[in-house]
Amino acid sequence: MSTPLARSVEHELLVRRGLRISAPLPRPGRTRVMVVANQKGGVGKTTSTVNVAAALAQHGLRVLVIDLDPQGNASTALAIEHHRGTPSVYDALVEGVPLKDVVQPSPEIEGLFVVPATIDLAGAEIELVSLVARENRLRRALVGHPQVWSEEDDRFDYVLIDCPPSLGLLTLNALVAGEEMLIPIQAEYYALEGLGQLLETVEMVKAHLNPGLSVSTILLTMYDARTRLSAGVAEEVRTHFGPQVLPTAIPRSVRISEAPSYGQTVMTYDPGSPGALSYLEAAREMALRAVVADGHEDSNAPTAPSSGIGWTGGQGRGGSQ
C-alpha cells in the first residue's frame, strides 16, 4: 500500500539516481502555453513556475520556461547562465533573434529548457514602445519556434512564461502569446488584493488581442494548515474560482525558499520534502485536467472580484503593488 512516506522516499531515490518519475504523465494533444502571472509580488510566482516546470519534466514531458522577469530569478533557480551578454529573451523580443537561438537546456533535469532573462530586459519596456506590433513580439517568437505548436515528437509539451510583478508591456506580451493562465495566490490576508485588476486586464486582452486566452489554473501557495487564516483564504478562493483552483495547495516551506540559493528547484534540492511532493502533485493535477478548447469561451472562467471580495469581507485596494 502506497503511503506519503513511501512516495516521498521513492521520489527522492529516483531523483538522486537521475531517473524520471516511474509513471509518466500523458502528453497534451498540442503545446500548452501557460502564462504565470500575478502583479502582486511575493506570492510564489517564480517559485511555482520553476517547480511546476521541473515536476512536469520529471514526469517525462518536454518543458520550456521563458523568464520574462528582468530580475532573472527563474534563470537563477534553474542554474541557467544569465549574465549581461548572454543570449536571452531580450534578444528575441527587441532584436528579433529567433527564440530557438536563445534556449538553454537545464543542467539538472532532462527535458527542461529555459530562455533566460538578463539585466538588459529591465529597459525592454521602454524600447518596445517604439516598435511595430509591440504587444505581439513574444507571440511571433513562439510561432517561429519549430518545437512550439508543432506536430513533431520533439515538440514542447508545455511552455511556462514567468512574468514580472507588474502589468506592463512584458506581461502584456505574455498574455498575448499565451493560451492559458496559471495564477498563484498566496494564502495570506491580502491574497485577492489587486487580483481584480489582473483579471480586468485579461478580459481586455481577450476582447482586443487574444480571444483564446483563459484563466485555467489557480494555485494556492504558502499555505499553513495550522492557521485559520490560511484555511479562510483557501475557502474564499475556492468559493470564488471553483474548479480553476487545484486541489493541492503548496505549503509554506523553508526548503522551497532555500533551493534557489543553490541554483536548484526544490524538486532536486530536497525531492522528498513536503514542498517538492506538493508541487509534484499540483503538476500532475494540472496535466490531467481538461484543457479549455482553443478559441472557445470557458463557462467556468473566473471573473474579476468585486471591490469587497476578500475572506474577511474588507475592501481591497485594487491596484496596489
C-alpha positions as a Markdown table, in Angstrom:
| # | Residue | x | y | z |
|---|---|---|---|---|
| 1 | Met | 0.0 | 0.0 | 0.0 |
| 2 | Ser | 1.4 | 3.4 | -1.0 |
| 3 | Thr | 1.8 | 5.9 | 1.8 |
| 4 | Pro | 3.0 | 9.5 | 1.7 |
| 5 | Leu | 6.3 | 8.4 | 3.3 |
| 6 | Ala | 6.8 | 5.7 | 0.8 |
| 7 | Arg | 6.1 | 8.1 | -2.1 |
| 8 | Ser | 8.5 | 10.6 | -0.6 |
| 9 | Val | 11.3 | 8.0 | -0.4 |
| 10 | Glu | 10.6 | 6.7 | -3.9 |
| 11 | His | 10.7 | 10.1 | -5.4 |
| 12 | Glu | 13.9 | 11.1 | -3.6 |
| 13 | Leu | 15.6 | 7.9 | -4.7 |
| 14 | Leu | 14.6 | 8.3 | -8.3 |
| 15 | Val | 15.8 | 12.0 | -8.4 |
| 16 | Arg | 19.1 | 11.2 | -6.7 |
| 17 | Arg | 19.8 | 8.5 | -9.3 |
| 18 | Gly | 19.0 | 10.9 | -12.1 |
| 19 | Leu | 15.9 | 9.0 | -13.2 |
| 20 | Arg | 12.5 | 10.3 | -14.2 |
| 21 | Ile | 9.3 | 9.5 | -12.3 |
| 22 | Ser | 8.2 | 6.0 | -13.0 |
| 23 | Ala | 4.7 | 6.9 | -14.1 |
| 24 | Pro | 5.0 | 9.5 | -16.9 |
| 25 | Leu | 2.1 | 11.9 | -17.5 |
| 26 | Pro | 0.3 | 11.8 | -20.8 |
| 27 | Arg | 1.4 | 14.4 | -23.3 |
| 28 | Pro | -1.2 | 17.0 | -24.2 |
| 29 | Gly | -2.5 | 17.0 | -27.7 |
| 30 | Arg | -0.6 | 20.2 | -28.5 |
| 31 | Thr | 1.8 | 22.6 | -26.8 |
| 32 | Arg | 0.1 | 24.2 | -23.8 |
| 33 | Val | 1.4 | 27.8 | -23.5 |
| 34 | Met | 0.7 | 29.0 | -19.9 |
| 35 | Val | 1.3 | 32.5 | -18.5 |
| 36 | Val | 2.2 | 32.5 | -14.8 |
| 37 | Ala | 1.2 | 36.0 | -13.7 |
| 38 | Asn | 0.2 | 38.0 | -10.6 |
| 39 | Gln | 1.1 | 41.6 | -10.3 |
| 40 | Lys | 1.2 | 41.3 | -6.5 |
| 41 | Gly | 4.8 | 40.5 | -5.6 |
| 42 | Gly | 5.8 | 37.7 | -3.1 |
| 43 | Val | 3.1 | 35.2 | -4.0 |
| 44 | Gly | 5.4 | 32.4 | -5.1 |
| 45 | Lys | 5.0 | 33.1 | -8.9 |
| 46 | Thr | 8.6 | 32.4 | -9.9 |
| 47 | Thr | 8.9 | 29.6 | -7.4 |
| 48 | Ser | 5.8 | 28.0 | -8.8 |
| 49 | Thr | 6.9 | 28.4 | -12.4 |
| 50 | Val | 10.2 | 26.6 | -11.9 |
| 51 | Asn | 9.0 | 23.9 | -9.6 |
| 52 | Val | 5.9 | 23.0 | -11.7 |
| 53 | Ala | 8.2 | 23.0 | -14.8 |
| 54 | Ala | 10.7 | 20.7 | -13.1 |
| 55 | Ala | 7.9 | 18.4 | -11.9 |
| 56 | Leu | 6.4 | 18.1 | -15.4 |
| 57 | Ala | 9.9 | 17.4 | -16.8 |
| 58 | Gln | 10.5 | 14.7 | -14.2 |
| 59 | His | 7.3 | 13.1 | -15.3 |
| 60 | Gly | 8.8 | 12.7 | -18.8 |
| 61 | Leu | 7.3 | 15.8 | -20.5 |
| 62 | Arg | 9.3 | 18.4 | -22.5 |
| 63 | Val | 9.0 | 21.8 | -20.9 |
| 64 | Leu | 10.2 | 25.3 | -21.9 |
| 65 | Val | 10.4 | 28.0 | -19.3 |
| 66 | Ile | 10.6 | 31.6 | -20.6 |
| 67 | Asp | 11.9 | 34.0 | -17.9 |
| 68 | Leu | 10.3 | 37.3 | -18.7 |
| 69 | Asp | 11.2 | 39.0 | -15.3 |
| 70 | Pro | 14.2 | 41.3 | -15.5 |
| 71 | Gln | 15.3 | 40.1 | -12.1 |
| 72 | Gly | 16.1 | 36.7 | -13.7 |
| 73 | Asn | 15.1 | 34.7 | -10.6 |
| 74 | Ala | 13.7 | 31.8 | -12.7 |
| 75 | Ser | 17.0 | 31.6 | -14.5 |
| 76 | Thr | 18.9 | 31.5 | -11.2 |
| 77 | Ala | 16.7 | 28.8 | -9.7 |
| 78 | Leu | 17.3 | 26.6 | -12.8 |
| 79 | Ala | 21.1 | 27.2 | -12.8 |
| 80 | Ile | 21.0 | 28.9 | -16.2 |
| 81 | Glu | 23.6 | 31.5 | -17.3 |
| 82 | His | 22.0 | 34.9 | -17.4 |
| 83 | His | 24.8 | 37.5 | -17.0 |
| 84 | Arg | 24.9 | 40.5 | -19.3 |
| 85 | Gly | 25.7 | 39.5 | -22.8 |
| 86 | Thr | 24.1 | 36.0 | -22.6 |
| 87 | Pro | 21.7 | 35.4 | -25.4 |
| 88 | Ser | 18.3 | 35.9 | -23.8 |
| 89 | Val | 14.6 | 36.7 | -24.1 |
| 90 | Tyr | 15.7 | 40.4 | -24.6 |
| 91 | Asp | 17.3 | 39.5 | -27.9 |
| 92 | Ala | 14.2 | 37.7 | -29.0 |
| 93 | Leu | 11.8 | 40.5 | -28.1 |
| 94 | Val | 13.8 | 43.6 | -29.0 |
| 95 | Glu | 16.3 | 42.4 | -31.6 |
| 96 | Gly | 14.2 | 39.8 | -33.3 |
| 97 | Val | 16.6 | 36.9 | -32.7 |
| 98 | Pro | 14.9 | 33.5 | -33.3 |
| 99 | Leu | 13.7 | 32.1 | -29.9 |
| 100 | Lys | 15.5 | 28.8 | -30.6 |
| 101 | Asp | 18.8 | 30.5 | -30.6 |
| 102 | Val | 18.4 | 31.7 | -27.0 |
| 103 | Val | 17.2 | 28.5 | -25.4 |
| 104 | Gln | 19.5 | 26.7 | -22.9 |
| 105 | Pro | 18.9 | 23.1 | -21.6 |
| 106 | Ser | 18.7 | 22.6 | -17.9 |
| 107 | Pro | 21.9 | 21.1 | -16.4 |
| 108 | Glu | 19.8 | 19.4 | -13.7 |
| 109 | Ile | 16.7 | 18.0 | -15.3 |
| 110 | Glu | 16.4 | 16.2 | -18.7 |
| 111 | Gly | 13.6 | 17.6 | -20.9 |
| 112 | Leu | 13.6 | 21.0 | -19.3 |
| 113 | Phe | 14.7 | 24.1 | -21.3 |
| 114 | Val | 15.0 | 27.7 | -20.5 |
| 115 | Val | 15.0 | 31.1 | -22.2 |
| 116 | Pro | 16.9 | 33.2 | -19.7 |
| 117 | Ala | 16.4 | 36.8 | -18.7 |
| 118 | Thr | 19.3 | 39.2 | -18.3 |
| 119 | Ile | 19.5 | 42.7 | -16.8 |
| 120 | Asp | 19.1 | 44.1 | -20.3 |
| 121 | Leu | 15.4 | 43.2 | -20.0 |
| 122 | Ala | 15.0 | 46.0 | -17.5 |
| 123 | Gly | 14.9 | 48.6 | -20.3 |
| 124 | Ala | 13.0 | 46.5 | -22.7 |
| 125 | Glu | 9.6 | 48.0 | -21.9 |
| 126 | Ile | 10.9 | 51.5 | -23.0 |
| 127 | Glu | 12.5 | 50.1 | -26.1 |
| 128 | Leu | 9.3 | 48.1 | -27.1 |
| 129 | Val | 7.2 | 51.3 | -27.1 |
| 130 | Ser | 8.6 | 52.4 | -30.4 |
| 131 | Leu | 8.4 | 49.0 | -32.1 |
| 132 | Val | 5.6 | 48.0 | -34.5 |
| 133 | Ala | 3.1 | 45.5 | -33.0 |
| 134 | Arg | 5.0 | 45.7 | -29.7 |
| 135 | Glu | 2.5 | 43.6 | -27.8 |
| 136 | Asn | 2.9 | 40.7 | -30.3 |
| 137 | Arg | 6.7 | 40.3 | -30.2 |
| 138 | Leu | 6.7 | 37.2 | -27.9 |
| 139 | Arg | 3.8 | 35.6 | -29.8 |
| 140 | Arg | 5.7 | 35.9 | -33.1 |
| 141 | Ala | 8.8 | 34.5 | -31.4 |
| 142 | Leu | 6.8 | 31.4 | -30.2 |
| 143 | Val | 5.2 | 30.9 | -33.6 |
| 144 | Gly | 8.6 | 30.9 | -35.2 |
| 145 | His | 10.0 | 28.2 | -32.8 |
| 146 | Pro | 10.0 | 24.8 | -34.6 |
| 147 | Gln | 9.1 | 23.0 | -31.4 |
| 148 | Val | 6.2 | 25.1 | -30.2 |
| 149 | Trp | 2.7 | 24.1 | -31.6 |
| 150 | Ser | 4.5 | 21.5 | -33.7 |
| 151 | Glu | 3.3 | 18.1 | -34.8 |
| 152 | Glu | 6.7 | 16.5 | -34.3 |
| 153 | Asp | 7.6 | 14.2 | -31.4 |
| 154 | Asp | 10.3 | 16.6 | -30.1 |
| 155 | Arg | 7.8 | 19.4 | -29.6 |
| 156 | Phe | 7.5 | 21.1 | -26.3 |
| 157 | Asp | 4.5 | 19.9 | -24.3 |
| 158 | Tyr | 4.4 | 22.9 | -22.0 |
| 159 | Val | 5.7 | 26.5 | -22.3 |
| 160 | Leu | 5.6 | 28.3 | -19.0 |
| 161 | Ile | 6.1 | 32.1 | -19.1 |
| 162 | Asp | 7.3 | 33.7 | -15.8 |
| 163 | Cys | 6.0 | 37.3 | -15.8 |
| 164 | Pro | 7.3 | 40.3 | -13.8 |
| 165 | Pro | 5.1 | 41.5 | -10.9 |
| 166 | Ser | 3.5 | 44.3 | -13.0 |
| 167 | Leu | 1.0 | 44.8 | -15.8 |
| 168 | Gly | 3.4 | 46.5 | -18.2 |
| 169 | Leu | 4.4 | 45.6 | -21.8 |
| 170 | Leu | 6.3 | 42.5 | -20.8 |
| 171 | Thr | 3.3 | 41.0 | -19.1 |
| 172 | Leu | 1.1 | 42.1 | -22.0 |
| 173 | Asn | 3.4 | 40.3 | -24.4 |
| 174 | Ala | 3.0 | 37.2 | -22.3 |
| 175 | Leu | -0.8 | 37.5 | -22.2 |
| 176 | Val | -1.0 | 37.9 | -26.0 |
| 177 | Ala | 1.4 | 34.9 | -26.5 |
| 178 | Gly | -0.3 | 32.5 | -24.1 |
| 179 | Glu | -3.5 | 30.4 | -24.3 |
| 180 | Glu | -3.9 | 29.7 | -20.6 |
| 181 | Met | -3.1 | 31.4 | -17.3 |
| 182 | Leu | -1.8 | 30.0 | -14.1 |
| 183 | Ile | -2.3 | 32.4 | -11.2 |
| 184 | Pro | -0.5 | 31.7 | -7.9 |
| 185 | Ile | -2.5 | 33.1 | -5.0 |
| 186 | Gln | -0.8 | 33.4 | -1.6 |
| 187 | Ala | -2.9 | 32.1 | 1.3 |
| 188 | Glu | -2.5 | 35.3 | 3.2 |
| 189 | Tyr | -4.7 | 38.3 | 4.3 |
| 190 | Tyr | -4.3 | 40.3 | 1.1 |
| 191 | Ala | -4.5 | 37.3 | -1.2 |
| 192 | Leu | -7.1 | 38.7 | -3.6 |
| 193 | Glu | -5.9 | 42.3 | -3.4 |
| 194 | Gly | -5.2 | 43.6 | -6.8 |
| 195 | Leu | -6.4 | 40.4 | -8.5 |
| 196 | Gly | -9.4 | 42.2 | -9.9 |
| 197 | Gln | -7.1 | 44.5 | -11.9 |
| 198 | Leu | -5.3 | 41.5 | -13.3 |
| 199 | Leu | -8.5 | 39.8 | -14.4 |
| 200 | Glu | -9.8 | 43.0 | -15.9 |
| 201 | Thr | -6.6 | 43.2 | -17.9 |
| 202 | Val | -7.1 | 39.6 | -19.0 |
| 203 | Glu | -10.6 | 40.5 | -20.2 |
| 204 | Met | -9.3 | 43.4 | -22.2 |
| 205 | Val | -6.6 | 41.3 | -23.8 |
| 206 | Lys | -9.3 | 38.7 | -24.7 |
| 207 | Ala | -11.5 | 41.3 | -26.2 |
| 208 | His | -8.9 | 43.1 | -28.3 |
| 209 | Leu | -5.7 | 41.0 | -28.7 |
| 210 | Asn | -6.1 | 37.3 | -27.8 |
| 211 | Pro | -9.6 | 35.9 | -27.7 |
| 212 | Gly | -8.3 | 32.4 | -26.9 |
| 213 | Leu | -6.8 | 33.3 | -23.5 |
| 214 | Ser | -8.4 | 31.7 | -20.5 |
| 215 | Val | -7.6 | 31.5 | -16.8 |
| 216 | Ser | -7.4 | 27.7 | -16.5 |
| 217 | Thr | -5.5 | 27.2 | -13.2 |
| 218 | Ile | -5.3 | 28.8 | -9.8 |
| 219 | Leu | -2.6 | 27.6 | -7.4 |
| 220 | Leu | -2.7 | 28.3 | -3.6 |
| 221 | Thr | 0.8 | 28.9 | -2.3 |
| 222 | Met | 2.4 | 29.4 | 1.1 |
| 223 | Tyr | -0.4 | 27.5 | 2.8 |
| 224 | Asp | -0.1 | 26.9 | 6.5 |
| 225 | Ala | -2.6 | 24.2 | 7.6 |
| 226 | Arg | -2.1 | 25.2 | 11.2 |
| 227 | Thr | -3.8 | 28.6 | 10.9 |
| 228 | Arg | -7.4 | 29.6 | 10.4 |
| 229 | Leu | -6.1 | 32.4 | 8.3 |
| 230 | Ser | -4.8 | 30.1 | 5.5 |
| 231 | Ala | -8.0 | 28.0 | 5.8 |
| 232 | Gly | -10.2 | 31.1 | 5.5 |
| 233 | Val | -8.3 | 32.4 | 2.4 |
| 234 | Ala | -8.3 | 29.0 | 0.8 |
| 235 | Glu | -12.1 | 28.6 | 1.3 |
| 236 | Glu | -12.7 | 32.1 | -0.1 |
| 237 | Val | -10.6 | 31.4 | -3.2 |
| 238 | Arg | -12.2 | 28.1 | -3.8 |
| 239 | Thr | -15.7 | 29.6 | -3.4 |
| 240 | His | -15.0 | 32.3 | -5.9 |
| 241 | Phe | -12.9 | 30.5 | -8.5 |
| 242 | Gly | -14.3 | 27.0 | -8.2 |
| 243 | Pro | -12.8 | 24.3 | -10.5 |
| 244 | Gln | -10.0 | 26.5 | -11.6 |
| 245 | Val | -8.3 | 26.0 | -8.2 |
| 246 | Leu | -6.1 | 23.0 | -8.0 |
| 247 | Pro | -6.9 | 20.6 | -5.1 |
| 248 | Thr | -3.3 | 20.6 | -3.9 |
| 249 | Ala | -2.1 | 23.7 | -2.1 |
| 250 | Ile | 1.6 | 24.4 | -1.7 |
| 251 | Pro | 2.7 | 24.6 | 1.9 |
| 252 | Arg | 4.9 | 27.3 | 3.4 |
| 253 | Ser | 8.4 | 25.7 | 3.4 |
| 254 | Val | 11.9 | 26.7 | 4.3 |
| 255 | Arg | 13.2 | 24.1 | 1.8 |
| 256 | Ile | 11.4 | 25.7 | -1.1 |
| 257 | Ser | 12.9 | 29.1 | -0.1 |
| 258 | Glu | 16.4 | 27.7 | 0.3 |
| 259 | Ala | 16.6 | 25.9 | -3.1 |
| 260 | Pro | 17.2 | 28.9 | -5.4 |
| 261 | Ser | 20.3 | 29.9 | -3.4 |
| 262 | Tyr | 21.8 | 26.7 | -4.5 |
| 263 | Gly | 20.8 | 27.1 | -8.2 |
| 264 | Gln | 18.1 | 24.4 | -7.8 |
| 265 | Thr | 14.4 | 23.9 | -7.6 |
| 266 | Val | 13.1 | 22.1 | -4.5 |
| 267 | Met | 12.4 | 19.2 | -6.9 |
| 268 | Thr | 16.2 | 18.4 | -7.0 |
| 269 | Tyr | 17.3 | 20.2 | -3.8 |
| 270 | Asp | 15.1 | 18.1 | -1.5 |
| 271 | Pro | 12.9 | 15.9 | -3.6 |
| 272 | Gly | 11.4 | 14.0 | -0.6 |
| 273 | Ser | 10.3 | 17.2 | 1.1 |
| 274 | Pro | 6.6 | 18.1 | 1.5 |
| 275 | Gly | 7.1 | 21.1 | -0.7 |
| 276 | Ala | 8.5 | 19.0 | -3.6 |
| 277 | Leu | 5.8 | 16.4 | -3.2 |
| 278 | Ser | 3.1 | 19.1 | -3.3 |
| 279 | Tyr | 4.5 | 20.7 | -6.5 |
| 280 | Leu | 4.7 | 17.2 | -7.9 |
| 281 | Glu | 1.0 | 16.5 | -7.2 |
| 282 | Ala | 0.0 | 20.0 | -8.4 |
| 283 | Ala | 1.8 | 19.4 | -11.7 |
| 284 | Arg | 0.0 | 16.1 | -12.0 |
| 285 | Glu | -3.4 | 17.6 | -11.4 |
| 286 | Met | -2.7 | 20.4 | -13.9 |
| 287 | Ala | -1.6 | 18.0 | -16.6 |
| 288 | Leu | -4.5 | 15.6 | -16.1 |
| 289 | Arg | -7.3 | 18.2 | -16.0 |
| 290 | Ala | -9.2 | 19.1 | -19.2 |
| 291 | Val | -7.7 | 21.8 | -21.3 |
| 292 | Val | -10.1 | 24.6 | -22.4 |
| 293 | Ala | -10.7 | 24.1 | -26.1 |
| 294 | Asp | -8.8 | 26.6 | -28.4 |
| 295 | Gly | -10.9 | 29.7 | -29.2 |
| 296 | His | -13.9 | 28.6 | -27.0 |
| 297 | Glu | -15.3 | 30.5 | -24.1 |
| 298 | Asp | -14.9 | 28.8 | -20.8 |
| 299 | Ser | -18.2 | 29.0 | -18.9 |
| 300 | Asn | -16.3 | 28.5 | -15.7 |
| 301 | Ala | -13.8 | 31.2 | -16.3 |
| 302 | Pro | -13.3 | 33.4 | -13.2 |
| 303 | Thr | -14.5 | 37.0 | -13.3 |
| 304 | Ala | -12.9 | 40.0 | -11.6 |
| 305 | Pro | -13.7 | 40.1 | -7.9 |
| 306 | Ser | -15.9 | 42.9 | -6.7 |
| 307 | Ser | -14.2 | 45.6 | -4.7 |
| 308 | Gly | -15.4 | 44.0 | -1.5 |
| 309 | Ile | -14.1 | 40.5 | -2.1 |
| 310 | Gly | -11.7 | 39.1 | 0.5 |
| 311 | Trp | -12.2 | 36.4 | 3.0 |
| 312 | Thr | -12.7 | 39.0 | 5.8 |
| 313 | Gly | -15.1 | 41.0 | 3.7 |
| 314 | Gly | -12.8 | 44.0 | 3.8 |
| 315 | Gln | -12.4 | 46.4 | 0.9 |
| 316 | Gly | -9.5 | 45.6 | -1.5 |
| 317 | Arg | -7.3 | 48.4 | -2.7 |
| 318 | Gly | -7.3 | 47.2 | -6.3 |
| 319 | Gly | -4.0 | 48.0 | -8.0 |
| 320 | Ser | -1.6 | 48.2 | -5.1 |
| 321 | Gln | 2.0 | 46.9 | -5.6 |
